[in-house]
Amino acid sequence: MMTESLPFGPGALIFIAVYVLSLLGIGFYAYRQRQKDSMQDFFLAGRSLGFTILFLTLYATQYSGNTLLGFSGATYRNGLSFLVCVHFMTAIVVCYLLFAPQLYRLSRENQFLTPGDFIYHRYQSQALRILVTLIMVYALGNFTLAQMRTLGTAFAGISQGRVPMWAGVVGLALVMLVYESLGGMRSVAWTDAIQGGMLLIGFIILMGLAFSQLGSIPDAIEKLASNPETLHKIKPPDGDGVRNWISFVLLVGLGAAIYPQAIQRVYAARNAGVLKRSLAAMAFMPLITALVSVMIGLLMAAHLPDLERDFSGSGPIPSETVLTKMCLQIMQQSAFGYWLVVIIFASLLAAVMSTADSALLSISSMITHDLYGQTFCPDADQAHLTRVGKCITWVLMIPLVWAALAYEGNLIQLLKIKFEILIQCVPAIYLGVHSRSLSARTVITGLLAGLAVTLILIAFDWSRVSGIHSGIIGLAVNLAICFAAIVKNRNCHTD
């Protein structure tokens, strides 16, 4: 287990503690820099994010601790087939380009705060706005749960049991809540910039260390090929595997691009040029993040092929500790290696915190603005709504921390459940930006039909049918309904 593996000493713990506490200082500085006590200033940083901050906050939000722990673990289990993660992380940027430029322009013209604002502006339907908001809140709650679980795993590796995992998770959650409550999006974006920079440094270090400690990729493939028990990890996929690959790219690419926190960063860009440059830079990030995680998983699969042989199904999943086991070898080599691992785990902790705080802020904004403000208290002033948003963030953290400490499942599986549901919002946003002939009734019908198909398939344990994810099958039904309505409306106008 991670808590028994990495010999972090007092110096490493002090280094990480100082870093975590410094985030409170950033939150206080962001509080001093606020322009006014409004929802736009608190949740969108006054729409003032420049290229460096926007790029790094997008990067830190898109790539989290799951990229290191989850992707390397999935590659250990599945082998080269999990190279799909490089493709679906690239697909996210491609999908941004399908709607983000147009959505940014509309957000400036109409002062959007949340995805729900666009939905209401485009379809003039409060019911659709609430439905999309509830789906996004569920998806982000699931996403935050995964981040908090990773936070616990990372903390366990750092503290080695000297501090109970629950105490570490609660303490780090409190730090996030304090700096987020002080500065909102401004403090989250600034801390993301630091954490994103640390994550980039961590991946660059890992890339060099992985090859120096475990050999080359060709050597790893040769070892895997020579072992009958690991040969399947380098074989090309069969028909189901190819369909699953394509399905995975569509599921994550289309779904992650409409994360509410990502959409709000589109809104928060200083101008259209800043947004375009940030997205262009993001296109290169899978090559130094997801690909590095794949290489680590593949190298460790060749180096420690029997890691999961005696796994009973309870406790931490061994394949998700491959990064820790590699770091243990590095720490034992030299003092230099020891401090490199300290930096890597500090970047891991930073990545998880940056992703979790972004999700929390977005959940808070949607509940406050789309549900409480628009539905139950439409006459509330901006200062009141901002205070409510801060309170909601604190209240939400309690069940999320509890669930994270109780959950013992697979991190990748937890993320897939979220995408199966979130992807049903794709037509409302992607088609809504480009088509004026799509009505609210059609979008609601398609969305509910897609959800029903997805949930029925999951309920009958058909999460994949011939390699295709249930969410993609549901989306196909959803899109068929929407496109049929678009064609019908165009034919009516032609007649």
Secondary structure, DSSP 8 states (H G I E B T S, - for coil): -GGGT----HHHHHHHHHHHHHHHHHHHHHHHT--SSSHHHHHHGGG-B-HHHHHHHHHHHHS-HHHHHHHHHHHHHHGGGGGHHHHHHHHHHHHHHHHHHHHHHHHHHHT--SHHHHHHHHH--HHHHHHHHHHHHHHHHHHHHHHHHHHHHHHHHHHTTSS-HHHHHHHHHHHHHHHHHHHHHHHHHHHHHHHHHHHHHHHHHHHHHHHHHH--HHHHHHHHHH-TTTGGGTS---HHHHHHHHHHHHHHHHHHTT-HHHHHHHHHBSSHHHHHHHHHHHTTGGGGTHHHHHHHHHHHHHH-TTTTTT--SSSS-GGGGHHHHHHHHHHTT-HHHHHHHHHHHHHHHHHHHHHHHHHHHHHHHHIIIIIIIIII-TT--HHHHHHHHHHHHHHHHHHHHHHHHH--S-HHHHHHHHHHHHGGGHIIIIIHHH-SS--HHHHHHHHHHHHHHHHHHHHTT-SEETTEEHHHHHHHHHHHHHHHHHHHHHHHHH-
